[in-house]
Amino acid sequence: MDFNQIAEKIESLLRGRRLDGWEIFQVATRNLSIEVKEQKVDTFTCATPAGVSVRVLTQGRMGFSFSTSLDEGDLVRMIDSAVVGAENQSPDEFLGFPLPEGCPELPGMFDEGLACVGEEEKIARAVALERLTLAADPRVKRVRKASYGESSYQVAIRNSLGAAGSYRGTSVTSSVSAVAEEGGDSQMGWDFGFSTSFAGVRVEEIAARAAAKAAGLLGARKIPTMRCPAIFDNYVATEVLEVLASAFLAENVQKGKSLLAGREGERLLAPCLRIRDDGILPGGMATAPFDGEGVPRRNTVLVEEGILRGFLYDGYCARKGGKASTGNAARSGVKATPRMGVTNFFIENGAAPFDSLLAGIGRGILITEVMGMHTANPISGDFSVGAAGFLIENGAVTVPVKGIAIAGNILELFGNVEGVANDLRFFGAVGSPSLRIAALDVSGE
């Protein structure tokens, strides 16, 4: 697709309209997905969606429409629909488009060699992942799914105020679900890898981690109810952090739907915690030079030494709150308008290795799995979820544990963090190192 040619055609069609402003947004993507079962390809799908959308502003009203066809007649109809949509909206003084700003150069987002890797080699990667997972531990009896996925994408935006930009990117993923069995017990373990390049995903590591997770929980037992020190591994810590993430979005703050509203400058979390949202993080899954409105992505510190330093803004919430946008307008494609979202949102690494978190715990719990964390109340922060993991006794991980539940409040939980490991890992756009919690309510038998 020639993005410039398409944008110029749409811009010429917009010139004859009585508008106060406009935006043209374009995306072209190639997505490939491969799934393997029993060393054979189970599914193979390839799609190349592309399209364009416009937003128009007239008399304080915003209209939106999109088209996956680039024929001139369809583009005219797209603009007509956007104008009609604007006319049927209520005026809002905070609607608008951003002024042009310089966007950062972000090398490493696009793997030039990905297109040169043959489909057979990509299938072979998924086949190898399944084989390596089965070979990693004799107790792993089957693999539910081994997959390979990739995406190559191109994005461009321009508006009537002169803001403009474009970028290309690639992403490569592999994941596997392993099932371990022994003595009538069955447990599942999952793991994945992500990179912007084909060479950056190491299936040997994914296989080993998935097999270890599945086999490690075999023979899990129940334990009595207790209040004890706890360690959340980086996967569980990320799931809990993901619930808190929405509280940093200015939209939720302004609507009174954030448990952080009105508390800027307060020490709400443990002093050892530093949280940031970094839209320009090298190798990040959500890294890009600009957001869904064309505003440069930024590296925003949100919590420093446990103190709430600020929130995340898109253009609308920034104008409404008298702030500057932090580049947090997210866009899922041409079929949707921008919405607020985090980019690469994470707790910074600590200095200590994971094993050091165990020191001094006479009896505690290592949580490696939670069920239903999405049911936590994002406004109050209260949660009560099922969990599994391992008992900690005299500073060592001992037996696997299942059939437990953990409960508490997310703010209180993060306020009770007394140790941060140096094993930061991202699971999607959110990441965390493992965390040691001073005390946690664990419900068992």
C-alpha positions in Angstrom: 0.0 0.0 0.0 1.2 3.5 -0.8 0.0 5.3 2.3 1.0 8.7 1.1 -1.0 8.4 -2.1 -4.1 7.1 -0.3 -3.8 9.9 2.4 -3.5 12.6 -0.3 -6.5 11.3 -2.1 -8.6 11.3 1.1 -7.2 14.8 2.1 -8.4 16.1 -1.3 -11.8 14.7 -0.7 -11.9 16.4 2.7 -11.0 19.8 1.4 -14.4 20.5 0.1 -16.1 19.8 3.4 -16.9 22.5 6.0 -14.9 21.0 8.9 -13.0 22.3 11.8 -10.5 19.5 11.7 -9.8 15.9 10.5 -7.6 12.9 11.0 -6.6 10.1 8.6 -5.4 6.8 10.1 -4.1 3.8 8.1 -3.0 0.3 8.9 -1.8 -2.7 6.8 -1.0 -6.0 8.5 0.1 -9.5 7.5 -0.7 -12.1 10.2 0.4 -15.7 10.2 -0.7 -18.3 12.8 0.5 -22.0 12.9 -0.7 -24.6 15.4 0.9 -28.1 15.7 -0.5 -31.3 17.3 1.3 -34.6 17.3 4.1 -33.3 15.1 1.6 -32.3 12.3 0.2 -28.9 11.3 -3.3 -28.6 12.9 -4.1 -25.1 11.7 -2.4 -22.7 9.4 -4.0 -19.3 8.8 -2.7 -16.2 7.0 -4.5 -12.9 6.8 -3.6 -9.5 5.3 -6.2 -7.0 6.7 -5.7 -3.3 5.6 -7.8 -0.2 5.8 -8.2 3.4 6.5 -10.3 5.5 8.9 -11.2 9.2 9.3 -12.3 11.3 12.2 -13.8 14.6 11.5 -14.5 17.6 13.9 -17.2 20.1 13.3 -18.7 22.5 15.8 -17.3 20.6 18.7 -18.7 17.3 17.5 -16.6 14.3 16.4 -17.5 11.7 13.8 -15.8 8.5 12.8 -15.9 6.0 10.0 -13.6 3.5 8.3 -13.2 1.6 5.0 -11.4 -1.6 4.0 -11.9 -0.6 0.4 -9.7 2.1 -1.2 -12.0 2.8 -4.2 -12.8 6.5 -4.4 -16.5 5.9 -4.1 -16.1 4.0 -0.9 -13.8 6.6 0.5 -16.4 9.3 -0.3 -19.0 7.2 1.5 -16.6 6.8 4.5 -16.2 10.6 4.8 -20.0 11.1 4.4 -20.6 8.6 7.2 -18.1 10.4 9.5 -19.8 13.8 8.8 -23.2 12.4 9.5 -21.9 10.7 12.6 -20.5 14.1 13.9 -23.8 15.8 13.2 -25.6 13.3 15.5 -23.2 13.8 18.5 -23.4 16.2 21.3 -20.8 19.0 21.4 -17.8 18.6 23.6 -15.3 21.3 24.1 -12.5 18.9 24.9 -12.5 17.1 21.6 -9.7 17.9 19.2 -6.5 16.7 17.5 -2.9 17.1 18.6 -0.4 19.6 17.2 2.7 18.2 15.5 5.6 17.0 17.7 8.8 15.2 16.9 8.5 11.5 17.4 11.5 9.3 18.6 13.5 7.1 16.2 13.1 3.5 17.5 15.4 1.0 15.8 14.8 -2.7 16.2 11.0 -2.6 15.7 11.1 -4.2 12.3 12.9 -7.4 11.3 13.8 -7.0 7.7 14.7 -10.7 7.5 11.3 -12.1 8.7 9.8 -12.1 5.2 12.8 -14.1 3.9 12.1 -17.0 6.4 10.2 -19.7 4.6 6.9 -21.1 5.8 8.6 -24.6 6.3 11.0 -23.1 8.8 8.2 -21.5 10.7 6.3 -24.7 10.8 9.5 -26.5 11.9 9.7 -24.1 14.9 6.2 -25.1 16.2 7.0 -28.8 15.6 10.3 -28.4 17.5 8.5 -26.6 20.3 6.1 -29.6 20.8 9.0 -32.1 20.6 11.2 -30.3 23.0 8.4 -29.9 25.5 7.6 -33.6 25.5 11.3 -34.4 25.9 11.9 -31.9 28.7 10.4 -34.2 31.4 9.2 -37.8 31.2 6.1 -36.9 33.2 5.0 -34.6 30.4 2.7 -37.0 28.4 1.1 -34.7 25.9 1.0 -31.2 24.5 -2.3 -29.5 24.1 -1.1 -26.9 21.6 2.2 -25.7 20.3 2.0 -22.5 18.2 4.0 -20.0 16.1 2.6 -16.6 15.3 3.9 -13.5 13.5 2.7 -10.1 12.5 4.2 -7.5 10.1 2.4 -4.2 10.3 2.6 -0.7 8.9 0.8 2.3 10.5 0.4 5.9 9.3 -1.5 9.0 10.6 -1.9 12.6 9.6 -4.3 15.4 10.7 -5.4 18.8 9.7 -3.0 20.5 12.2 0.1 19.1 10.5 0.8 16.1 12.8 2.0 13.2 10.7 4.0 10.0 11.2 4.4 6.4 10.1 6.2 3.3 11.2 6.7 -0.4 10.5 7.0 -3.2 13.0 7.2 -7.0 13.3 6.3 -9.3 16.2 7.0 -13.0 16.5 5.5 -15.3 19.2 5.6 -19.0 20.2 3.6 -20.7 23.0 3.0 -24.2 24.3 0.6 -25.9 26.8 2.1 -29.0 28.4 0.2 -31.7 30.3 2.1 -33.7 33.0 0.7 -36.9 34.5 1.8 -39.1 37.4 0.0 -41.3 39.9 -3.5 -40.4 38.6 -2.7 -36.7 38.9 -2.7 -34.3 35.9 -1.3 -30.7 35.8 -0.9 -28.2 33.0 1.9 -25.7 32.4 2.0 -22.9 29.8 4.7 -20.6 28.6 5.4 -18.3 25.7 8.1 -16.2 24.0 7.9 -12.8 22.2 10.3 -10.8 20.1 10.3 -8.3 17.3 12.6 -10.7 15.3 12.4 -14.3 14.3 15.8 -15.1 15.9 14.7 -13.6 19.2 12.3 -16.4 20.2 14.0 -19.4 21.8 11.7 -22.4 21.8 14.1 -24.4 24.0 13.5 -22.0 26.9 9.8 -22.0 26.3 9.6 -25.8 26.3 11.7 -26.1 29.4 9.6 -23.6 31.4 6.2 -25.0 30.3 7.3 -28.6 31.2 8.7 -27.5 34.6 5.5 -25.7 35.5 3.3 -28.7 34.6 5.5 -31.3 36.3 6.3 -29.2 39.3 2.6 -29.1 40.4 2.2 -32.9 40.3 1.2 -34.3 43.7 -0.1 -30.9 44.9 -1.8 -31.1 48.3 -4.1 -28.9 50.4 -2.8 -26.9 53.4 -4.5 -25.4 56.4 -5.7 -21.8 56.4 -3.0 -19.4 57.5 -1.7 -15.8 57.3 1.9 -15.9 56.2 4.6 -14.3 54.1 4.1 -14.9 50.4 6.1 -14.7 47.2 4.3 -14.0 43.9 6.4 -15.2 40.9 6.7 -12.7 38.1 3.7 -14.2 36.2 1.3 -13.8 39.2 2.7 -10.4 40.1 2.0 -9.3 36.5 -1.6 -10.5 36.7 -2.2 -8.6 39.9 -0.5 -5.5 38.5 -2.7 -5.7 35.4 -5.7 -5.1 37.6 -4.1 -2.0 39.1 -3.1 -0.7 35.7 -6.6 0.7 34.9 -6.5 2.9 38.0 -3.7 4.9 36.4 -5.8 5.9 33.3 -6.9 9.5 33.6 -10.3 8.5 32.0 -11.0 6.4 35.1 -9.6 9.0 37.5 -11.9 11.7 36.0 -14.9 9.4 36.1 -14.3 8.5 39.8 -13.6 4.9 38.8 -10.0 4.7 40.1 -8.9 3.8 43.6 -6.1 6.3 43.0 -8.2 9.3 42.3 -7.3 12.4 44.4 -4.3 10.7 45.9 -1.4 12.1 43.8 1.7 12.7 45.9 0.7 10.2 48.6 2.8 7.1 49.5 0.4 4.4 48.6 2.7 1.5 47.8 5.8 0.1 49.4 8.9 2.3 49.1 10.8 -0.4 47.2 8.3 -0.1 44.3 8.8 2.0 41.2 6.2 1.7 38.4 6.4 3.1 34.9 4.7 3.1 31.6 7.3 3.1 28.8 5.9 3.4 25.3 9.4 3.5 23.8 10.9 0.6 25.7 13.3 -1.3 23.3 11.7 -4.7 22.3 8.4 -4.0 24.1 5.2 -5.5 22.8 3.5 -2.1 22.9 6.5 0.0 21.7 5.8 2.6 19.0 7.0 6.1 18.1 3.5 7.6 18.5 0.1 6.6 19.9 -3.3 6.3 18.3 -3.6 10.0 17.9 -0.1 10.8 16.6 1.3 12.0 19.9 4.8 10.8 20.7 5.0 7.8 23.1 6.7 8.6 26.4 8.4 7.0 29.3 6.3 8.0 32.3 7.2 7.3 35.9 3.9 6.7 37.8 5.1 5.5 41.2 8.5 6.4 42.7 9.6 5.0 46.1 5.9 4.1 46.6 4.7 7.6 46.0 2.0 8.2 43.3 3.5 10.7 40.9 0.8 11.0 38.2 -1.5 9.4 35.7 -1.6 8.5 32.0 -3.4 10.7 29.5 -4.7 10.7 26.0 -5.5 14.0 24.2 -9.1 14.2 25.4 -8.4 13.6 29.1 -5.3 15.9 28.9 -7.4 18.8 27.6 -10.1 18.1 30.2 -7.6 17.9 33.1 -5.3 20.7 32.0 -2.4 18.3 31.4 -0.2 17.2 28.6 -0.9 13.9 26.8 1.5 11.1 27.9 0.9 9.4 24.5 -1.5 6.8 25.9 -4.2 6.8 23.2 -4.5 3.1 22.2 -5.8 1.9 18.9 -6.8 -1.7 17.9 -6.9 -0.9 14.2 -8.9 1.2 11.7 -12.3 -0.1 12.9 -12.1 1.6 16.3 -11.5 5.1 17.6 -8.6 5.8 20.0 -9.2 4.8 23.6 -7.1 5.1 26.7 -4.6 2.3 27.5 -1.2 1.4 29.0 1.8 0.7 26.8 4.7 -1.2 28.4 3.5 -1.0 32.0 5.7 -2.5 34.6 7.3 -2.6 38.0 11.0 -2.0 37.7 13.5 -4.7 38.6 14.9 -5.0 42.1 18.5 -5.9 42.8 18.1 -9.3 44.4 17.9 -12.7 42.7 14.7 -14.7 43.2 16.2 -17.1 45.7 17.0 -14.3 48.1 13.3 -13.6 48.5 13.0 -17.0 50.3 15.5 -16.2 53.0 14.0 -15.9 56.5 10.6 -17.4 55.7 9.9 -20.1 58.2 6.5 -21.1 56.7 5.0 -19.3 53.8 3.6 -19.7 50.3 5.0 -19.3 46.7 2.1 -18.4 44.4 2.6 -19.5 40.8 -0.9 -19.5 39.6 -4.1 -17.5 40.3 -7.6 -18.2 38.9 -10.0 -15.3 38.2 -7.8 -12.3 39.0 -9.9 -10.4 36.3 -12.8 -10.6 38.8 -11.0 -8.3 41.3 -12.8 -5.0 41.8 -10.7 -2.3 40.0 -12.4 0.5 41.9 -12.1 -0.8 45.5 -9.1 -3.0 44.9 -10.6 -6.0 46.7 -10.0 -9.5 45.4 -10.6 -13.1 46.4 -9.3 -15.7 43.9 -8.2 -19.3 43.7 -4.5 -20.0 43.6 -1.8 -22.7 43.4 1.9 -22.9 44.1 4.3 -24.3 46.6 4.8 -24.3 50.3 7.9 -22.5 51.7 9.5 -24.0 54.8 12.7 -22.7 56.5 13.6 -20.6 53.5 13.2 -23.4 50.9 10.5 -24.3 48.4 9.1 -27.7 49.4 5.8 -29.3 48.3 3.3 -28.2 45.6 0.0 -26.8 46.9 -3.5 -26.6 45.3 -7.0 -25.9 46.4 -6.2 -22.6 48.1 -7.6 -19.1 47.9 -6.0 -15.8 48.5 -7.8 -12.6 49.4 -7.1 -9.0 50.2 -6.9 -5.5 48.7 -4.5 -4.7 45.8 -3.3 -1.4 47.3 -2.7 -3.0 50.7 -0.9 -5.9 48.9 1.5 -3.6 47.1 1.9 -1.6 50.3 3.1 -4.8 52.0 5.8 -5.6 49.4 9.1 -6.1 51.2 11.3 -7.6 48.4 11.6 -7.2 44.7 13.5 -9.7 42.6 15.6 -9.0 39.5 13.6 -11.3 37.2 11.3 -8.8 35.4 9.3 -10.4 32.7 6.6 -9.1 30.4 3.4 -11.1 29.7 2.0 -9.0 26.9 2.2 -5.3 27.6 2.4 -5.6 31.4 5.3 -7.0 33.3 6.7 -7.4 36.8 9.5 -9.1 38.7 8.7 -11.6 41.5 7.6 -9.9 44.7 7.8 -10.9 48.4 4.7 -9.9 50.4 5.1 -9.5 54.2 1.8 -11.2 55.0 -1.1 -12.7 53.0 -4.4 -14.4 53.9 -4.4 -17.9 52.5 -7.5 -20.0 52.8 -7.0 -23.8 52.7 -8.6 -26.7 54.5 
